[in-house]
Amino acid sequence: MLFEELNIKEGIVKGLKEMGLTEPTSIQQKCIPLIKEGKDVIGISKTGSGKTAAFGIPILESIKHKEGIQALIIVPVRELSVQITKELHKFGKYMEFKTTTVYGGVSINPQIESIKRADIVIGTPGRLRDHLENHILDLSKIKTVVLDEADKMVEMGFIEDIRAILDKTPSKIQMLLFGATISNEIEQLKHDYMKNPVTAQTEAHVHEEFLEQYYYNVPQHEKFSLLVHLLKKEQKELAMIFCSARSTVELVTKNLKNYGIKAEMIHGKLSQNRRLSIMENFHKGRPNVLVASAVAARGLDIKDVTHIFNYDLSRDPQEYIHRVGRTARAGEKGKAITLLSEKDHDVFRDILYRYPVKVKELPLEEFERLRFDARSSGRRFGSFRDRGFSRGPRSYHERSTRPSSYGERISYSGPRTHDSGHKPRYHGSDSGHRPRGYSSGRGRSSSYGRKY
């Protein structure tokens, strides 16, 4: 199928062709006709599947320039608002419309002036609410509202801001919800603000043909050494390393630089200009290693990422899906490697229970044990004994000794069924089905119970 067959305006088709886009993706084929018909739509598909164009193209077709703000796109993070704005201008290169992007952390005055001329507003919930409460943002002519990465906004605590914004829109608006996952928490939003929504869903995960997923069992105090070994071993173009805490992002980045690996970091505490500059340079491969917190896992279109490394896991199993979705995009191949220590086992079990992902265990190979400096800005982070570090004269060192049975195995004696009643699927171990040491015993264990 070609975009022309979806009865899209010629100017938009021309802009898409200049981007090298001639055939709509599955989510675009399903959503664009429904949105053009005026239906409320819930769009669910994997990251990198083209959700922005799925809602952006019909919005551009409906805009009448200089007739007030007609479309509002609400997103969880600043980077995503900037990205969507850029994409809309590429799609609509030959269309006449004005956009404005609003988010916190920058001066509000330029946004106020830009809003006065906008047809489409893209922004984060907190700053949008600021504009509303200051009587700057007039939503009386809104025809369409999009909640992109809706579940993430709920998770981040934006539900009250979203409700305050939606309450200011006309009663007859078209509501669109998009994401790679849609959580139970937005069911009430659907009930209160959507009219007979149609769900358009495609494959929620990257197919294993394109995305290879692996994990290593490694003691916590040797994670960094293994990471450096893998970064040097793997033939990578752009690589992203995900950490669950900002402090870990900072420490890992600093130590990578100490060992000559050119790396940059991104997390929510950096200034907006700094974050945008880092992302722009990373797209250009300067440098080709980016250490990131969850801020970069959701929604951002980062092309040519060949490798994802999970240094540790978020307590939210959904975050794994969004992290690994940064690679193997638009038909390209990618590899995701997770470093598992004992503290990651519970959430890893939940990931395998909830999602049909195929993750293969790789045996540990020999690698050099490296010193890890765990100091940050002159402040020491609690007890390093729990983190697997022993005190040295000027820094903290990874223990030089290895466990007697090095990185041996995972065993799990928890429940044997999903909510669906099926056993969790384990793939890629020595047996080809389960990680080594998987227990068939009954009753819930507090952890996997690694044996050394």
C-alpha positions as CSV (number, residue, x, y, z in Angstrom):
1,M,0.0,0.0,0.0
2,L,1.1,3.6,-0.8
3,F,0.3,6.7,1.2
4,E,-1.8,7.9,-1.8
5,E,-4.2,5.0,-1.3
6,L,-5.1,6.5,2.2
7,N,-6.4,9.6,0.4
8,I,-3.8,11.8,2.0
9,K,-3.3,15.3,0.6
10,E,-0.8,15.7,-2.2
11,G,1.4,18.2,-0.3
12,I,1.8,15.8,2.6
13,V,2.6,12.8,0.3
14,K,5.3,15.0,-1.3
15,G,6.8,15.8,2.1
16,L,6.8,12.1,3.1
17,K,8.5,11.1,-0.2
18,E,11.3,13.6,0.4
19,M,11.8,11.8,3.8
20,G,12.0,8.5,1.9
21,L,8.6,7.4,3.1
22,T,6.2,5.9,0.5
23,E,4.5,3.1,2.2
24,P,2.6,3.5,5.5
25,T,3.5,1.2,8.4
26,S,0.9,-1.1,9.9
27,I,-0.1,1.3,12.7
28,Q,-0.4,4.1,10.1
29,Q,-2.6,2.0,7.9
30,K,-4.9,1.3,10.8
31,C,-5.1,4.7,12.5
32,I,-5.0,7.2,9.7
33,P,-8.4,6.3,8.1
34,L,-10.1,6.1,11.6
35,I,-8.8,9.5,12.6
36,K,-9.8,11.0,9.3
37,E,-13.3,9.7,10.0
38,G,-13.3,11.6,13.3
39,K,-13.2,8.6,15.6
40,D,-11.6,8.5,19.0
41,V,-8.6,6.1,18.7
42,I,-6.3,4.2,21.0
43,G,-3.1,3.3,19.0
44,I,-0.8,0.7,20.5
45,S,2.3,-0.5,18.7
46,K,6.0,-1.0,19.3
47,T,8.5,1.8,19.4
48,G,9.8,3.0,16.1
49,S,6.6,1.9,14.3
50,G,5.6,5.4,13.1
51,K,3.0,6.5,15.7
52,T,3.9,10.2,15.2
53,A,2.9,10.1,11.5
54,A,-0.2,8.0,12.4
55,F,-1.7,10.9,14.3
56,G,0.3,13.7,12.8
57,I,-0.7,13.3,9.2
58,P,-4.5,13.4,9.7
59,I,-4.0,16.4,12.1
60,L,-2.1,18.3,9.4
61,E,-4.9,17.6,6.9
62,S,-7.5,19.0,9.2
63,I,-5.7,22.3,10.1
64,K,-7.0,25.6,8.8
65,H,-4.3,28.1,9.2
66,K,-4.9,31.2,11.3
67,E,-8.1,29.9,12.9
68,G,-6.7,29.4,16.4
69,I,-5.3,26.4,18.2
70,Q,-7.0,23.4,16.6
71,A,-4.8,20.5,17.8
72,L,-3.1,19.8,21.2
73,I,-0.4,17.1,21.5
74,I,0.5,16.3,25.1
75,V,3.7,14.4,25.8
76,P,5.6,13.3,28.9
77,V,9.1,14.8,28.2
78,R,10.6,17.9,26.6
79,E,12.7,16.0,24.0
80,L,9.6,14.2,22.7
81,S,7.8,17.5,22.2
82,V,10.7,18.9,20.2
83,Q,11.0,15.7,18.1
84,I,7.3,15.7,17.2
85,T,7.4,19.3,16.2
86,K,10.3,18.6,13.8
87,E,8.5,15.6,12.4
88,L,5.3,17.6,11.8
89,H,7.2,20.2,9.8
90,K,8.8,17.5,7.7
91,F,5.5,15.8,6.9
92,G,3.9,19.2,6.3
93,K,6.7,20.9,4.4
94,Y,4.3,21.9,1.7
95,M,1.4,22.8,4.0
96,E,0.7,26.1,5.7
97,F,0.5,25.9,9.4
98,K,2.2,27.1,12.6
99,T,3.3,25.1,15.6
100,T,4.6,26.0,19.0
101,T,6.4,23.8,21.5
102,V,6.0,24.4,25.2
103,Y,7.9,22.9,28.1
104,G,9.4,23.9,31.4
105,G,13.0,24.8,32.1
106,V,13.1,27.6,29.6
107,S,11.7,31.2,29.5
108,I,8.0,31.3,29.2
109,N,7.8,34.6,27.3
110,P,8.8,33.4,23.8
111,Q,6.2,30.6,24.3
112,I,3.5,33.1,25.1
113,E,4.2,35.0,21.9
114,S,4.4,31.8,19.8
115,I,1.1,30.5,21.2
116,K,-0.7,33.5,19.8
117,R,0.1,32.5,16.3
118,A,-0.1,28.7,16.6
119,D,-2.4,26.2,14.9
120,I,-0.9,23.2,16.7
121,V,0.5,23.2,20.3
122,I,2.9,20.4,21.4
123,G,3.9,20.4,25.1
124,T,4.4,18.8,28.5
125,P,1.5,18.7,31.0
126,G,3.0,21.0,33.6
127,R,3.9,23.9,31.3
128,L,0.7,23.5,29.4
129,R,-1.3,23.9,32.6
130,D,0.8,26.9,33.5
131,H,-0.2,28.6,30.2
132,L,-3.8,27.7,30.8
133,E,-4.0,29.0,34.3
134,N,-2.4,32.3,33.2
135,H,-5.2,32.6,30.5
136,I,-2.6,32.5,27.7
137,L,-3.6,29.2,26.1
138,D,-7.1,29.4,24.5
139,L,-8.4,25.9,23.8
140,S,-11.9,26.9,22.8
141,K,-11.3,26.0,19.1
142,I,-9.5,22.7,19.8
143,K,-10.7,19.9,17.5
144,T,-8.2,17.1,18.4
145,V,-6.2,16.2,21.5
146,V,-3.4,13.6,21.5
147,L,-2.0,12.0,24.6
148,D,1.3,10.5,23.4
149,E,3.0,8.0,25.7
150,A,-0.2,8.3,27.8
151,D,0.8,5.6,30.3
152,K,4.2,7.2,31.0
153,M,2.5,10.5,31.8
154,V,0.2,8.8,34.3
155,E,3.2,7.0,35.8
156,M,5.1,10.3,36.1
157,G,2.3,11.8,38.1
158,F,0.8,14.1,35.4
159,I,-2.8,12.7,35.7
160,E,-4.2,15.8,37.5
161,D,-2.5,18.2,35.0
162,I,-3.9,16.2,32.1
163,R,-7.4,16.3,33.6
164,A,-7.1,20.1,34.2
165,I,-6.2,20.6,30.6
166,L,-8.9,18.3,29.2
167,D,-11.5,20.0,31.3
168,K,-10.7,23.2,29.5
169,T,-11.4,21.8,26.0
170,P,-14.7,21.7,24.2
171,S,-17.0,18.8,24.9
172,K,-16.9,17.7,21.2
173,I,-13.3,16.9,20.6
174,Q,-11.5,14.0,19.1
175,M,-9.3,12.2,21.6
176,L,-6.3,10.1,20.5
177,L,-4.2,8.0,22.9
178,F,-0.9,6.5,21.7
179,G,1.8,4.4,23.2
180,A,3.8,1.2,23.0
181,T,1.9,0.0,26.1
182,I,-1.4,1.2,27.5
183,S,-1.6,0.7,31.3
184,N,-4.7,0.0,33.4
185,E,-4.4,3.4,35.0
186,I,-5.7,5.3,32.0
187,E,-9.0,3.3,31.9
188,Q,-10.7,6.1,33.8
189,L,-9.4,8.7,31.4
190,K,-10.9,6.7,28.5
191,H,-14.2,6.5,30.4
192,D,-14.3,10.2,31.2
193,Y,-13.0,11.8,28.0
194,M,-13.3,9.4,25.1
195,K,-16.4,8.5,23.0
196,N,-16.6,4.9,21.8
197,P,-12.9,4.7,21.2
198,V,-11.6,2.2,18.6
199,T,-8.4,0.4,19.5
200,A,-5.8,0.0,16.7
201,Q,-3.1,-2.4,17.7
202,T,-0.1,-3.9,15.9
203,E,2.7,-6.0,17.2
204,A,3.7,-4.6,20.5
205,H,7.3,-5.9,20.5
206,V,10.2,-5.8,18.0
207,H,10.3,-9.2,16.2
208,E,13.1,-11.5,17.2
209,E,14.2,-11.6,13.6
210,F,15.4,-8.0,14.0
211,L,16.2,-7.7,17.7
212,E,18.5,-10.1,19.5
213,Q,18.1,-10.1,23.3
214,Y,20.7,-11.5,25.7
215,Y,21.5,-11.4,29.4
216,Y,24.6,-12.1,31.5
217,N,24.5,-13.2,35.1
218,V,27.2,-11.2,36.7
219,P,28.0,-10.1,40.3
220,Q,27.1,-6.5,41.0
221,H,30.7,-5.5,41.7
222,E,31.8,-6.8,38.3
223,K,29.1,-5.2,36.1
224,F,31.2,-2.2,35.1
225,S,34.1,-4.4,34.1
226,L,31.9,-6.5,32.0
227,L,30.3,-3.5,30.4
228,V,33.6,-2.1,29.3
229,H,34.6,-5.5,27.9
230,L,31.4,-5.7,25.9
231,L,31.7,-2.1,24.6
232,K,35.1,-2.9,23.3
233,K,34.1,-6.3,21.9
234,E,30.8,-5.4,20.2
235,Q,30.8,-4.0,16.6
236,K,28.6,-1.1,17.4
237,E,27.5,2.1,15.7
238,L,25.5,4.0,18.3
239,A,25.1,2.4,21.7
240,M,22.9,3.4,24.6
241,I,23.5,2.3,28.2
242,F,20.4,2.5,30.5
243,C,20.6,2.9,34.2
244,S,17.7,3.2,36.6
245,A,19.1,6.0,38.7
246,R,20.6,9.4,37.8
247,S,23.5,8.9,40.2
248,T,24.3,5.6,38.4
249,V,24.2,7.4,35.1
250,E,26.7,9.9,36.3
251,L,29.0,7.4,37.9
252,V,29.0,5.0,34.9
253,T,29.7,7.9,32.5
254,K,32.6,9.2,34.6
255,N,34.2,5.8,34.8
256,L,33.8,5.1,31.1
257,K,35.7,8.3,30.4
258,N,38.3,7.2,32.9
259,Y,39.0,4.2,30.7
260,G,39.1,6.1,27.4
261,I,35.6,5.4,26.2
262,K,34.0,8.5,24.8
263,A,30.6,8.6,26.4
264,E,28.0,11.3,27.2
265,M,25.1,11.1,29.6
266,I,21.5,12.4,29.6
267,H,19.1,12.5,32.5
268,G,16.2,14.7,33.7
269,K,18.3,17.1,35.8
270,L,20.3,18.5,32.9
271,S,19.3,21.8,31.5
272,Q,17.0,21.7,28.4
273,N,19.6,23.2,26.1
274,R,22.2,20.7,27.3
275,R,19.9,17.8,26.8
276,L,19.0,18.9,23.2
277,S,22.6,19.5,22.4
278,I,23.6,16.0,23.7
279,M,20.9,14.3,21.6
280,E,21.8,16.2,18.5
281,N,25.5,15.2,18.8
282,F,24.6,11.6,19.6
283,H,22.6,11.4,16.4
284,K,25.8,12.4,14.6
285,G,27.9,9.9,16.5
286,R,29.7,12.4,18.6
287,P,30.2,10.4,20.8
288,N,28.7,7.1,19.9
289,V,28.0,5.9,23.5
290,L,25.2,7.5,25.5
291,V,24.4,6.7,29.1
292,A,20.8,7.4,29.9
293,S,18.1,7.4,32.5
294,A,14.5,6.7,31.6
295,V,14.1,10.1,30.0
296,A,15.5,8.8,26.8
297,A,13.6,5.5,26.7
298,R,10.2,6.8,25.8
299,G,9.1,7.9,22.4
300,L,12.3,9.5,21.1
301,D,13.3,8.6,17.5
302,I,17.0,7.9,17.8
303,K,18.1,6.4,14.5
304,D,20.9,3.9,13.9
305,V,21.2,2.6,17.5
306,T,22.7,-0.8,17.1
307,H,23.2,-1.8,20.8
308,I,21.3,-1.4,24.0
309,F,22.9,-2.2,27.3
310,N,20.8,-2.5,30.4
311,Y,23.3,-1.8,33.2
312,D,20.5,-2.4,35.7
313,L,16.7,-2.7,35.4
314,S,14.0,-0.3,36.4
315,R,11.4,-1.5,38.9
316,D,8.8,-1.0,36.2
317,P,8.8,-4.0,33.8
318,Q,7.3,-1.9,31.0
319,E,10.5,0.2,31.0
320,Y,12.4,-2.8,29.6
321,I,10.2,-2.8,26.5
322,H,10.8,0.9,25.9
323,R,14.5,0.6,26.5
324,V,15.1,-2.2,24.0
325,G,12.8,-0.5,21.5
326,R,15.5,2.1,21.0
327,T,17.2,-0.3,18.6
328,A,16.0,-2.5,15.7
329,R,13.8,0.3,14.4
330,A,12.3,0.6,10.9
331,G,13.4,-2.8,9.8
332,E,17.0,-2.5,11.0
333,K,18.7,-5.1,13.2
334,G,19.8,-4.5,16.8
335,K,21.0,-6.1,19.9
336,A,20.0,-5.7,23.6
337,I,22.2,-6.9,26.4
338,T,21.1,-6.9,30.0
339,L,23.6,-7.3,32.9
340,L,21.8,-9.1,35.7
341,S,22.9,-9.1,39.3
342,E,20.8,-10.4,42.3
343,K,18.9,-7.2,42.8
344,D,17.7,-7.3,39.2
345,H,16.2,-10.8,39.4
346,D,12.7,-10.0,40.7
347,V,12.0,-7.4,38.0
348,F,13.5,-9.6,35.3
349,R,11.2,-12.4,36.4
350,D,8.2,-10.0,36.0
351,I,9.4,-9.0,32.5
352,L,9.4,-12.6,31.4
353,Y,6.0,-13.2,33.0
354,R,4.3,-10.2,31.4
355,Y,5.9,-10.0,27.9
356,P,6.6,-12.7,25.2
357,V,10.2,-11.7,24.9
358,K,12.9,-14.2,24.0
359,V,16.0,-13.4,26.0
360,K,19.0,-15.8,25.8
361,E,21.6,-16.3,28.5
362,L,25.2,-15.9,27.5
363,P,28.0,-17.5,29.5
364,L,30.5,-15.2,31.1
365,E,33.8,-14.9,29.3
366,E,37.1,-13.7,30.6
367,F,37.4,-10.0,31.1
368,E,39.7,-7.6,32.9
369,R,38.6,-6.5,36.4
370,L,38.7,-2.7,36.5
371,R,38.8,-0.1,39.2
372,F,35.5,1.8,39.7
373,D,35.6,5.2,41.2
374,A,32.3,5.6,43.1
375,R,32.8,9.1,44.3
376,S,30.7,11.9,42.8
377,S,31.3,15.6,43.3
378,G,33.1,14.9,46.5
379,R,30.1,13.2,48.1
380,R,30.1,9.5,49.0
381,F,27.0,7.5,48.3
382,G,26.2,5.6,51.5
383,S,27.7,2.2,52.2
384,F,29.6,0.9,49.2
385,R,29.9,-2.6,50.8
386,D,26.3,-3.2,49.7
387,R,27.2,-2.0,46.2
388,G,30.1,-4.5,45.9
389,F,32.9,-2.0,46.4
390,S,35.8,-2.3,48.9
391,R,37.5,0.8,50.3
392,G,40.8,1.8,48.7
393,P,43.2,4.5,49.7
394,R,41.9,7.1,47.2
395,S,38.9,5.5,45.5
396,Y,36.7,2.5,45.7
397,H,37.7,-0.7,43.9
398,E,35.8,-3.6,42.6
399,R,36.7,-6.7,44.4
400,S,39.5,-8.5,42.7
401,T,38.4,-12.0,43.7
402,R,35.7,-13.9,41.9
403,P,33.0,-16.0,43.6
404,S,33.9,-19.7,43.8
405,S,31.2,-20.5,41.3
406,Y,31.4,-17.5,39.1
407,G,28.1,-15.9,37.8
408,E,26.5,-19.3,38.1
409,R,22.8,-19.4,37.6
410,I,19.3,-18.2,38.4
411,S,16.7,-20.3,40.1
412,Y,13.1,-19.3,40.7
413,S,10.6,-21.1,42.8
414,G,7.7,-18.7,42.5
415,P,4.2,-19.2,40.9
416,R,4.1,-21.2,37.7
417,T,1.4,-19.2,35.9
418,H,0.7,-15.9,34.3
419,D,-2.6,-14.1,34.8
420,S,-3.5,-15.8,31.6
421,G,-2.9,-19.3,33.1
422,H,0.2,-20.1,31.0
423,K,3.6,-20.8,32.2
424,P,6.2,-18.1,31.6
425,R,8.4,-18.7,28.6
426,Y,12.1,-18.8,29.1
427,H,14.3,-19.0,26.1
428,G,17.9,-19.5,25.2
429,S,19.4,-21.3,28.2
430,D,21.4,-24.5,28.0
431,S,18.1,-26.4,27.7
432,G,16.8,-24.0,25.1
433,H,13.8,-23.1,27.3
434,R,14.7,-21.9,30.8
435,P,17.6,-20.3,32.6
436,R,19.9,-22.8,34.3
437,G,18.8,-23.7,37.8
438,Y,15.1,-22.8,37.1
439,S,13.2,-24.5,39.9
440,S,9.9,-26.2,39.5
441,G,9.1,-26.0,43.2
442,R,6.0,-24.4,44.5
443,G,5.5,-21.3,46.6
444,R,6.9,-17.8,46.2
445,S,10.5,-17.2,47.0
446,S,11.6,-13.7,47.9
447,S,14.3,-13.7,45.1
448,Y,15.8,-16.0,42.5
449,G,18.3,-17.2,45.0
450,R,21.7,-17.2,43.2
451,K,24.0,-20.0,44.3
452,Y,27.8,-19.4,44.6
